[in-house]
Amino acid sequence: MRFLKNKFINLFKISIFFTAFLLNFYPTYEVSALSSFDGHNFVSDAVKNVGPAVVKIDTERLVERQQFDPTLLDPLLRDLLGEPGMIPDRERGQGSGVIIDNNGLILTNAHVVERVDTVSVTLADGTNCDGQVLGTDSITDLALVKIEEQIGSNFAPLGDSEELEVGDWAIALGTPYGLEKTVTLGIVSSLHRDINSLGFSDKRLDLIQTDAAINPGNSGGPLINSNGQVIGINTLVRSGPGAGLGFAIPINLAKNVSEQLLETGKVIHPYLGVQLISLNPKIAREHNEDPNSIVQLPERSGALIQSVIPNSPAEKAGLRRGDLVIAAENISIKEPKTLLDEVEKAQIGKIFLLNVVRDNKEIKVNIKPEPLPGLT
């Protein structure tokens, strides 16, 4: 028994020795990201930096609704009363925003303030102000709102979304479900997530994906980094299967859009007027081997034109269904997204050079992008 006791004591001493050796051998790393001098962690420090600039946005608009549900009316009553009439009704909405300068300019989502009659802004200290929508851009889902009163409120420092890396801390602020001053923590799960892959074909966005919770009402609020800088504007959350995926608009894009909205009240997006699908050698080969295929496709990668919109820049330039775009302004095109990115950089009315494969021959097409219609 005494032998076992001595053996246990010796093993315990050895374990203490090795633990001390390892602690001295490895360099000491400061876990600065998780602690601060006042005993709180980096999240509370970051929130103190941005929190006073986060606002709640309440909206209201007048809509017309049917007085009664026509499916519930008895046919006899319908004959006596006629078709049910329309009555005016007030529709209310809610979202978040962030003040970006000392003049009371607020960045938020377009879907929060589009087609509304009144905008009410509640500041972090509870002050309620009237807001004016300076402009919205549905393509990027961004909007700029101006607080009409002189408030002298704090504004949030803006970061650089190009410096983000997957795995960086991400903190979402906002007013989900009307609950003010709500903070959630996560990481940057992915970058350059194409919004079209999420089912939004009418948008042009590369999103920041995060697992920080973004709930209804959080839309328009800021996504910030561990240094307390705004890196994105919260825009949507994936519900149903795969829930827990949040998405934010990169702040660099938001800054560019806000400058245009402040200057002109709108954002002009160039367009060509084509519907595109992705093509690669494997897909083309399988298509060409089908005896029922009407046309033979070039067995290479690019953006295949599926249709051309009538009276569009593409039709005016002579582009056709079945043309394969392989380069734009000398940038290689492997998929439609790359082409759309280049089109977004193009200038309205200036020649935009495309390299196209048609009938197994490569040709050059000069096209002049026009403003994307239907946004005004």
Residue pairs with C-beta under 8 A, 6 or more apart in sequence:
32 42
33 42
33 169
33 226
34 41
34 42
35 41
35 42
36 42
36 44
36 45
42 169
42 226
43 171
43 183
43 185
43 226
45 228
46 171
46 224
46 225
46 226
46 227
46 228
47 171
47 173
47 183
47 224
47 228
48 228
49 156
49 157
49 224
49 227
49 228
49 229
50 98
50 156
50 157
50 173
50 222
50 224
50 228
50 229
50 230
51 124
51 173
51 181
51 183
52 124
52 125
52 153
52 154
53 98
53 99
53 100
53 124
53 153
53 154
53 155
53 156
53 222
54 96
54 97
54 98
54 99
54 124
54 156
54 173
54 174
54 175
54 181
54 221
54 222
55 96
55 97
55 98
55 99
55 106
55 121
55 122
55 123
55 124
56 94
56 95
56 96
56 97
56 121
56 122
56 175
56 178
56 180
57 94
57 95
57 96
57 97
57 106
57 108
57 112
57 113
57 119
57 120
57 121
57 122
57 131
57 145
57 220
58 92
58 93
58 94
58 119
58 120
58 121
58 122
59 92
59 93
59 94
59 95
59 112
59 113
59 116
59 118
59 119
59 120
60 90
60 91
60 92
60 93
60 116
60 117
60 118
60 120
61 90
61 91
61 93
61 115
61 116
61 117
61 118
62 88
62 89
62 90
62 91
62 117
63 88
63 89
63 90
63 91
64 86
64 87
64 88
64 89
65 86
65 87
65 89
66 84
66 85
66 86
66 87
67 84
67 85
67 86
67 87
68 84
70 78
70 83
70 84
73 81
73 84
93 112
93 116
94 112
94 175
94 178
94 217
95 108
95 109
95 112
95 113
95 175
95 217
95 219
95 220
95 221
96 108
96 112
96 173
96 174
96 175
96 217
96 218
96 219
96 220
96 221
96 234
97 106
97 107
97 108
97 112
97 121
97 145
97 220
97 221
98 106
98 107
98 108
98 156
98 173
98 220
98 221
98 222
98 230
98 233
99 105
99 106
99 147
99 153
99 154
99 155
99 156
100 106
100 107
100 155
100 156
100 158
100 230
100 258
101 155
102 152
102 153
102 155
103 146
104 129
104 146
104 147
104 148
104 149
104 150
104 151
104 153
105 134
105 144
105 145
105 146
105 147
105 258
105 262
106 121
106 131
106 144
106 145
106 146
106 147
107 142
107 143
107 144
107 220
107 233
107 254
107 258
108 142
108 143
108 144
108 145
108 219
108 220
108 233
109 141
109 142
109 143
109 219
109 220
109 233
109 234
109 235
110 136
110 137
110 138
110 140
110 141
110 142
110 143
111 138
111 141
111 219
112 143
112 219
112 220
113 119
113 133
113 136
113 143
113 145
114 136
114 138
114 143
116 133
118 130
119 130
119 131
119 132
119 133
119 145
120 128
120 129
120 130
120 131
121 128
121 129
121 130
121 131
121 145
121 147
122 128
122 129
122 180
123 129
123 151
123 153
124 153
124 154
124 180
124 181
127 151
129 147
129 148
129 149
129 151
130 147
130 148
130 149
131 145
131 146
131 147
131 148
132 145
132 146
132 148
133 143
133 144
133 145
134 144
134 145
134 146
134 261
134 262
134 265
135 143
135 144
135 260
135 261
135 262
135 264
135 265
135 266
135 267
136 142
136 143
136 144
136 261
137 143
137 257
137 260
137 261
137 266
137 267
137 375
138 202
138 203
138 375
139 202
139 203
139 204
139 267
139 269
139 372
139 375
140 203
140 204
140 205
140 249
140 253
140 254
140 257
140 267
141 203
141 205
141 235
141 249
142 233
142 249
142 253
142 254
142 257
142 258
142 261
143 220
143 261
144 258
144 261
144 262
147 153
156 222
156 224
156 229
156 230
157 228
157 229
157 230
158 229
158 230
158 251
158 255
159 224
159 225
159 227
159 229
159 230
159 231
159 251
160 231
160 251
160 252
161 208
161 231
161 232
161 250
161 251
161 252
161 253
162 250
162 252
164 188
164 191
164 208
164 225
164 231
164 250
165 188
165 191
166 187
166 188
166 189
166 190
166 191
167 187
167 188
168 187
168 188
168 225
168 226
169 185
169 186
169 187
169 188
169 225
169 226
170 185
170 186
170 187
170 188
170 208
170 210
170 211
170 212
170 223
170 224
170 225
170 231
170 232
170 248
171 183
171 184
171 185
171 186
171 212
171 223
171 224
171 225
171 226
172 183
172 184
172 185
172 186
172 210
172 212
172 213
172 214
172 218
172 221
172 222
172 223
172 224
172 234
172 246
172 248
173 181
173 182
173 183
173 221
173 222
173 223
173 224
174 182
174 214
174 217
174 218
174 219
174 220
174 221
174 222
174 234
175 181
175 182
175 217
175 218
175 221
176 182
176 213
176 214
176 215
176 216
176 217
176 218
177 215
177 216
177 217
178 217
179 217
182 218
184 212
184 213
184 214
185 212
186 210
186 211
186 212
186 213
186 246
187 210
187 211
187 212
188 208
188 209
188 210
189 209
189 210
189 211
189 245
190 208
190 209
191 206
191 208
191 209
192 206
192 207
193 206
193 207
193 208
193 209
193 247
194 205
194 206
194 207
194 337
195 203
195 204
195 205
195 206
195 207
195 247
196 203
196 337
198 236
198 238
198 247
204 269
204 340
204 344
205 235
205 249
205 253
206 250
206 253
207 235
207 247
207 248
207 249
207 250
208 223
208 231
208 232
208 247
208 248
208 249
208 250
209 245
209 246
209 247
210 223
210 246
210 247
210 248
211 244
211 245
211 246
212 223
212 246
213 237
213 244
213 246
214 234
214 236
214 237
214 246
214 247
214 248
215 237
218 234
218 237
219 234
219 235
219 236
220 233
220 234
220 235
221 233
221 234
222 230
222 232
222 233
222 234
223 230
223 231
223 232
223 233
223 234
223 248
224 230
224 231
225 231
230 251
231 248
231 250
231 251
232 248
232 249
232 250
232 251
232 254
233 248
233 249
233 251
233 254
234 246
234 247
234 248
235 247
235 248
235 249
236 246
236 247
237 243
237 245
237 246
237 247
238 244
238 245
238 246
238 247
257 267
260 266
260 267
260 268
261 267
266 375
266 376
267 375
268 348
268 371
268 372
269 344
269 371
269 372
269 375
270 343
270 344
270 346
270 347
270 348
270 352
270 369
270 370
270 371
270 372
271 312
271 313
271 343
271 369
271 370
271 371
271 372
271 373
272 312
272 313
272 314
272 319
272 343
272 352
272 367
272 369
273 308
273 309
273 312
273 313
273 314
273 315
273 370
274 305
274 306
274 307
274 308
274 309
274 312
274 314
274 319
275 305
275 306
275 307
275 308
275 309
276 303
276 304
276 305
276 306
276 325
276 336
276 339
276 340
277 303
277 304
277 306
277 336
278 303
278 304
278 335
278 336
279 297
279 298
279 300
279 301
279 302
279 303
279 304
279 324
280 300
280 301
280 334
281 299
281 300
281 301
283 297
284 297
284 298
284 299
284 300
285 299
287 293
287 297
288 296
288 297
288 299
295 322
296 360
297 304
297 322
297 324
298 324
298 357
298 360
300 324
300 326
300 357
301 326
301 334
301 335
302 324
302 325
302 326
302 333
302 334
302 335
302 357
303 324
303 325
303 333
303 335
303 336
303 338
303 339
304 322
304 323
304 324
304 325
305 314
305 319
305 320
305 321
305 322
305 323
305 324
305 325
306 321
307 321
308 314
308 315
308 319
308 320
308 321
309 315
312 370
313 367
313 368
313 369
313 370
314 367
316 367
316 368
317 365
317 366
317 367
317 368
318 365
319 354
319 356
319 365
319 367
320 358
322 358
323 356
323 357
323 358
324 356
324 357
324 358
325 333
325 339
325 354
325 355
325 356
326 332
326 333
326 355
326 356
326 357
326 362
327 333
327 354
327 355
328 338
328 339
328 342
328 343
328 352
328 353
328 354
328 355
329 342
329 346
329 352
329 353
330 353
331 338
331 342
332 338
333 339
333 342
343 352
343 369
346 352
346 369
347 369
348 369
348 370
348 371
349 368
349 369
349 370
350 368
350 369
351 366
351 367
351 368
352 366
352 367
352 368
352 369
353 364
353 365
353 366
353 367
354 364
354 365
354 366
354 367
355 362
355 363
355 364
355 365
356 362
356 363
356 364
356 365
357 363
